[in-house]
Structure formats: structure tokens, C-alpha cells
């Protein structure tokens, strides 16, 4: 079987529709339909059932699925190994991290990388999504969640301090937070330690704004909408914010750096990882 046909098969199996598979693969809807038709004709039996809920694997399709996944892992391993054996520190280096981390912590490292290795093009994919490093959704990731995936080389880079902030002209919050607005992480991140810390500190306050972006939280805090827990690396840089009670700070967070073991020989990745360890690491 052609690997390109298996890529189409896997995309349809994972998304349940030709349109979604086409979007995932970056090809046209008719192209996916044609490739799937050829695949089913060559196998001599239907691989998907057409239902009202979308395309569902048949028994034959289920048998093909595990073999296709093995083929995908082999293809991805070859791709990672070839990328990891690049002779020159050059090309696009995909970096996954939060937006505030890229702006206020990683930026000096990226500047140093570009100055030392002008052929490297860092590409920051900002957000909280945990990218699959085995699939090369990103080459290297910096995050507050420890890595548990297999074959990932990882280390705790540092522990960052957090602080409680308000707008510079905002009144001092009342001890129990009566009438105070809280600016917190979104519902998906509501389990974060700083969210519980903030709610326990001000039990009479109410949440007035949430965002998965610390940068957006900082902006709303600066507008006087309430108090927010922010990384000190971000909050201390804003002249529109003031730190509240620095002697009783919220819990800090560990920063983890990780990449797939097959990428260890990738010169551009090693350059960034080494500089990050020396400039940020503690």
C-alpha cells in the first residue's frame, strides 16, 4: 500500500468525514474522496460505512487501522531521523510555548539563537495545546506540565515566581475580597494552583473575566477590571500594574523543556536547548 493512501485513510478514520480529513491534510475534498475510493477498490471491500454521524470503520477497516498506525510511526521516525541529521544549523525550528513565555522569558534566548545561527528560523506556536512531539507538531516544547509521553527527552528548566497584581490606581483589596473582581484562567485551566489560591485568598470576590492567555489577563488587570495572578516575568514588566503583598506570593510553576529523542542530533534544536538551559535554567 502507498503511504500517501494510508495517510488519507488515517485522516478519515480520525476525523470521520472527507471534508475534515481534507482540511487536516491540506488537500481538496475531491482528492480525499478519490484516494479513498481507489483504496477501497484495491482492497476489494468497503473500509468505511457511510452513516448519518459520518464515516465509521468497518471490521475490515478496523483491521487495517493498526497496520496503518504502525506504518505511520515508521514514516514519522524516518522523518524525525532525517531532520535530526541535518548537517547545518538551519531551517525552521518549531517551538511550542505559552504566549507570555515566548514574549518575556524565551525572547532573549531566541534573539541569541538568531544572532549566532542566522540560518535558523524560529517559529513560535503560542498557546496551551500539548503538541504531539512524536508527530513533529512541534520540534521542542516549553510548558508547565511535565512530559509523560514515551521517547521524550525532557528536563525541568526552572521554577518561575508568580505574583498578585492590580492596576496601579486600583484601591487596595479588602481582606476577604468584598466587591473585588477576579481575573483567572479559563475553565479548562481552572484546576491550576494559582486559581485555587486566588479564590481562597478572596472568598467574597467573584470571577469577572477568564482567559487562557496570561497576556490578556494582564491587559484586563491593567484596565482596572480586577486582580490577577501573573508570572513575575510578565507582571513586573508592566508599568500599569502593581504587585500586591509580595511577602505572601501565590505558588510558582515549574517550566519543563522537552523534545523527541530522535531529534537530539538536530543542530538547530540543540542550539536552542543549550542556550535555554544556560540562559533560563536554574
Secondary structure, 3 states (H helix, E strand, C coil): CCHHHHHHHHHHHHHCCHHHHHHHHCCCHHHHHHHHHHHHHHHCCCCEEEECCEEEECHHHHHHHHHHHHHHHHHHHHHHHHHHCCCCCCEEEEEEECHHHHHHHHHHHHHHHHHHCCCEEEEEEECCCCCCCCCCCCCEEEECCCCCCCCEEEEEEEEECEEEEEECCCCCCCCCCCCCEEEECCHHHCCCHHHHHHHHHCCCCEEEEECCCHHHHHHHHHCCCCEEEEEHHHHCCCCCEEEECCCCCCCCEEEEEEEEHHHCCCHHHHHHHHHHHHHCCC
